[in-house]
Amino acid sequence: MLSESSGLWLEYLAQTHQNKAFREFYKNTKKYFDQGRQFSYRIDGKTKKKSDVNATLDDLRIIRALQIYAQNNNSKKYRHEAAERFAMLQTTSIQKARVLNFYDVRTKKELVTKVL
């Protein structure tokens, strides 16, 4: 399972005003992917283990879905959730005015990937 897919689905649900489905799916997204300050980018299908690493773009997509839902429904609860998630993400994945691609919660460091 990927947080990328969850974020895309949450955006779709929010934009199409499928409010009950959005709330339930976000609840499950948090249950499976939440690492406290960020979302894991992947859950291993066999072991159900969360990756220690996020994908910041995926986190931002989930936060955007929360904002869309909050705006569509005038929801203070989801507006607060979006702001809180962004503030937490800033403590890991935004450093020195630079957005990191990946952050490892175990090592507390940016995961650097090599481009081929």
C-alpha positions as CSV (number, residue, x, y, z in Angstrom):
1,M,0.0,0.0,0.0
2,L,1.3,3.5,-0.8
3,S,0.5,6.8,0.8
4,E,0.6,8.2,-2.8
5,S,-2.6,6.3,-3.7
6,S,-4.2,7.3,-0.4
7,G,-3.6,10.9,-1.0
8,L,-4.9,10.8,-4.6
9,W,-8.0,8.9,-3.4
10,L,-8.6,11.4,-0.6
11,E,-8.3,14.3,-3.0
12,Y,-10.9,12.6,-5.3
13,L,-13.3,12.0,-2.4
14,A,-13.0,15.6,-1.2
15,Q,-13.4,17.1,-4.6
16,T,-16.5,14.9,-5.4
17,H,-18.1,15.7,-2.0
18,Q,-18.1,12.1,-0.9
19,N,-17.9,13.2,2.7
20,K,-18.6,10.0,4.6
21,A,-16.2,8.0,2.4
22,F,-13.6,10.7,2.9
23,R,-13.8,10.7,6.6
24,E,-13.6,6.9,6.8
25,F,-10.7,6.7,4.3
26,Y,-8.8,9.4,6.1
27,K,-9.3,7.5,9.4
28,N,-7.8,4.4,7.8
29,T,-5.0,6.4,6.1
30,K,-3.9,7.6,9.6
31,K,-4.3,4.1,11.0
32,Y,-2.0,2.6,8.5
33,F,0.5,5.3,7.5
34,D,0.7,7.7,10.4
35,Q,4.2,8.0,11.9
36,G,3.4,10.9,14.2
37,R,5.0,13.8,12.3
38,Q,4.6,12.4,8.8
39,F,3.0,9.6,6.9
40,S,5.0,6.5,5.9
41,Y,5.2,6.3,2.1
42,R,4.7,2.5,2.0
43,I,3.3,-0.4,3.9
44,D,4.7,-3.8,3.1
45,G,1.9,-6.1,1.9
46,K,3.2,-9.2,3.5
47,T,4.6,-8.0,6.8
48,K,2.3,-4.9,7.2
49,K,5.4,-3.0,8.4
50,K,5.5,0.7,7.8
51,S,8.5,2.1,6.0
52,D,10.6,4.4,8.2
53,V,10.6,6.9,5.3
54,N,8.0,9.3,4.0
55,A,7.5,10.9,0.6
56,T,7.0,14.6,1.3
57,L,4.9,15.1,-1.9
58,D,2.5,12.4,-0.7
59,D,2.2,14.0,2.7
60,L,1.5,17.3,1.1
61,R,-1.2,15.7,-1.1
62,I,-2.9,14.3,2.0
63,I,-2.8,17.7,3.7
64,R,-4.2,19.3,0.5
65,A,-7.1,16.8,0.6
66,L,-7.8,17.8,4.2
67,Q,-7.9,21.4,3.2
68,I,-10.2,20.7,0.3
69,Y,-12.6,18.8,2.5
70,A,-12.4,21.5,5.2
71,Q,-13.2,24.2,2.7
72,N,-16.1,22.3,1.0
73,N,-17.7,21.5,4.4
74,N,-16.6,24.6,6.4
75,S,-15.0,22.2,8.8
76,K,-12.9,23.7,11.6
77,K,-11.9,20.2,12.7
78,Y,-10.3,19.2,9.3
79,R,-8.9,22.7,8.8
80,H,-7.1,22.3,12.1
81,E,-6.0,18.8,11.2
82,A,-4.5,20.1,8.0
83,A,-2.7,22.9,9.7
84,E,-1.4,20.6,12.5
85,R,-0.2,18.0,9.9
86,F,1.6,20.7,8.0
87,A,3.3,22.1,11.1
88,M,4.4,18.6,12.1
89,L,5.7,17.9,8.5
90,Q,7.8,21.1,8.7
91,T,9.7,19.7,11.7
92,T,11.0,16.8,9.6
93,S,10.7,17.4,5.8
94,I,11.2,21.1,5.5
95,Q,14.7,22.2,6.6
96,K,16.4,25.5,6.0
97,A,13.7,26.6,3.5
98,R,14.2,23.4,1.5
99,V,11.6,20.7,1.0
100,L,13.2,17.3,1.4
101,N,12.0,14.5,-0.9
102,F,12.2,11.8,1.8
103,Y,12.8,11.9,5.6
104,D,13.6,8.8,7.7
105,V,12.0,8.9,11.2
106,R,14.3,6.2,12.5
107,T,17.6,7.9,11.6
108,K,16.1,11.4,11.8
109,K,17.9,12.3,8.5
110,E,17.0,13.0,5.0
111,L,17.1,10.0,2.8
112,V,19.2,10.8,-0.3
113,T,18.4,9.0,-3.5
114,K,20.8,8.7,-6.4
115,V,19.6,9.7,-9.8
116,L,20.7,7.4,-12.6
